[in-house]
Amino acid sequence: MPASRRAGSITKRCECRGPDARLLGSACPKLTKKNHGSYAVRQELPLDENGKRRPFRRTGYAKVSEAQDDLDKLRSILDLISDDDEDAARRVGDLLQGVMRDRRDIPDAAEVRRRLGVGVDLEGKMTMSQLFESWLGSKKTRATTTNGYRSHVRVHLDPGVGHHRVDRFGVGQAQHLFDDIADRADVVRAENAARREQVERAKWTKGGRPPAAERARLAEERAKLGSMPPFRKVTGPATVQSIRRTLRAALNYAISKQVTTFNAAAHVELAPAARPKGLLWTEERVARWRETGVKPSPVMVWTPAQLGAFLDAAEGHRLYAFFHLVAYHGFRRGEAAGQDWENISFGRRTVTVAKELVVDGWTAIETDPKTAGSAGTVKIDAGTVAVLRVHKARQEQERAARLEADKAWVETGKVFAQEDGSWVHPETFSATFRDILAQTDLPPINLRDLRHGAAALVKAGGGDLHDAKVKLRHSTIVLTSDTYMELFEEYEDELTERAAAVVPRARKAAEQPPVEAPGE
């Protein structure tokens, strides 16, 4: 039995003082009375890293049985340490010293045993990084298989989710990881395509030495090529599936070690192999959806008339300006949620994206924008300026009313804030959007589709794909084209039909004589 197991005791003491005003402690004659004083526990812990003693002390027990229960818990934990395991002794000592210092409940020995076996933080704060390290160390698979796991962990999993705690790792964090992988793949794919185009421009294919004028042009094109990112491998759908299998296996290991009870990777929805195309909610598609309940595409976009109907329904809500800003100018949810008043200029009609509010687990945190291109300045229209002015005036009224009522106001400087000035949780915007949409007869979209709809407004206003790229702050026009080309072509058809319908005719189209083909 370790020495620390024997060096424990329960004593009784009180706060009585003698004639000299000193505490009597255990010498008080009244301690023999049942209801006088309280009990204390003392237990020797393993020596610290410098070889110094560090006893566990806790006072204030009303009953000796309560003190004995805690002493038994301490001894059960100390009994987990073998005489020759100095590392485990130090870790257990650190754990119990922290429990004493912070006045926390003494943990169950079974939980400490599980964490000792996995080799992680005994405080219950095992990170995903620690899980990956422990899991990979336990693998008995072939070296090539294990190296594949290590590659997934090194390149994707550890950078993406390594900082999260295992016991708090949920579907939201897992989904965010795979969404980021998909976004990076889109960027790499677009940059590779742009580089291939530049390679062609930098070639001389006519044979012989190019003339002086062409040599200058080629030198310029090759300089541009040298400044572009190199070709990189795209993380394709098959690799993404393999990464998810790796994550699932690691979380299953955590479940087997009783570190967590939930495998978030099993519930992740992976994006389709091809990036979803934005489609308009045309009358035909709306009718078909009402009949079958099936959306034609994961990315659906309202027509201007449908968008107007939604904004009319939302106009009375205190967060109306948020939906207006997203719908007209393509802000991401986090960008609009994190927008500060100091980065809005009514005079210049600009909004500068400098911060985002995003969700980590369920906690809202402030971060820099998603990409360097996202951190830009957006021109807004006079109508949006008016909406923001009204919103600001209402916020100032809310602030004045709270201060007049002697209530606290949190000065966050955020454009969209709660009634006390504090941050609005990003999910509140999504939930509010769904609530307002449910009160209408509109076909379904989600909040992110409202951003996609800003591209349709660009087309409706006479813009092209480049204008949409600028509006949405995409890093490359290839990314814009992949998502919105079909939408723009559809919109062109709709605009053409509407333009043709403007011309008044005496006879209806059905009454017009058939057009004969040439030669008939």
Steps between C-alpha positions, in 0.01 A plus 500: 500500500653841405604723787256769388216250547580470870579869568142621529296614797179663621512758777250722676551866576306821568543873496504549877778715644674492835572788742795601283267532195668211322302224335464195721469268201488135602570595864156651555326311785162541331602282206367197682152638441327364191397833344812699582767563236548338162708222348802532274674259264873481442664269248858489374527526120788384282798738505502781246751527214753661737468221757304711749209379712151622417228380738132515407301693764127566511294630795138579578345152513194496728510122544788261540335271243524774234867547574556124486329477160737758350803339662396166350470663157848646533646166599321321214658739252846468658470121488493524120869593501755222483820546703720537191278734292638843579318669213158376615583598860587854393187534285272371776669731749449796267135406455423476871696812582284690249184345649605625845598846377178559302272335759366258238335167565742210519463301174406133484792258493348322199512819292861568604592140410355542149695817438819354640462210258465730200788719613319835487422795726339372820303824537253380237626738231628250245541674166451350159875537443567286805243249380664472158842449658374232737296327229785493248733364768261212560465398134618151403417535132750482215750783480350628173151507649619674815695753293181576309329572832794717606478696177130572553568608856801717410350673196130528584383380840753642744509850345123501459365363828801417718425782744148374586430294811398143423208497741360816336567407139167505320352479154536876452878494541532189282280651229699823508821302448373330185342820368840668532668211319248537217552877485878459482459241226289745299767767535779261397295378204438857385864602548617195304265592216625859500861378492428270207354792308805709582734221387332511159535878480871473585570248220641573157358238266578636152852363480830679471610799700212736588530859375609774740145619574390147579805437716404795720143376525610146583738628766213688660271195485770278650555749781128479577526123493789508746295702748207258495459213748649172376282212388365319802315177552127541551344319795238302309182328618672161550768656720238688700323171568831350617560796732157448653575130551820597682311741724232241571760243596673743739169589666404134528829449684404785734163334562670167578717681755188668643635848431184585306171333413426657161656466155432827319666381178222246449248783453691730265337578165769513235458727201425341162791426270418802286437845642121558510372733229282794589152474345216749492166422659310530174123453488547150359740399776280647770203302365705182489627556855148555628402172335795286613665689787840451332741792445654497150848590638670548837553864396174670409462872435193719521394724216492875581123479549538212747779681683284809522220296654736367767642843582146637526424228754823572692479879500340533841763289674781673693754293303353598164812699406709182529292315240495808276882527511552129428240488221610812314877478550586135552646512852575170669317441826812541712606815315169675554471376859847635582465834321602808701347844461846652474553315171190642334510832315162643413661786309710274277234227497749231599515211744845363585515136609759478780366242746272197511290342773516123465397206716750273674290216637221726617718789613501812283854626440638794305753418229659653194310457171491162329761588236721796414263581214203503737653786699400763246282806461154462350313779325137523609201670342310800633209278608728289717649817652149611594420160654821510707429857615157396627654195669765714670242748625296217652812356666583842648146524633537157663828609657353826632195320642716248687728766644200710603357194676838453673559171316835382369601558137786298347696726264609249235474736205323231297247598237278209599470466876259375760278740696784547754765564233667159526575269207223321317585131479550415129250217515234752609511652151446160339218411737333837446529456122327161523226643722422785261512270196253264668248785513508540122397287203845519340700199378776399741855630509744530789679807628812424297286488184403860576867586435487303174198705401719811495665353189158480333442867584829584330372333183159664532678836520688434178825369650708202398700225675788735573262741673364208703855397596570852627169520685547163676877556550599166347873436462462397136237533231520123438340446842224746408446336162481148644213601727312764308550443124185291470310748713611787273400307187159424648459860600589607146216279372255647748602856420469427127147366541394793718647746253312333213178507699520879530407539131118523464346287224148499361492121485621256763802284427282193457311680223813592304551306174773235519843603382604306194851357486721620213435308182147391594 
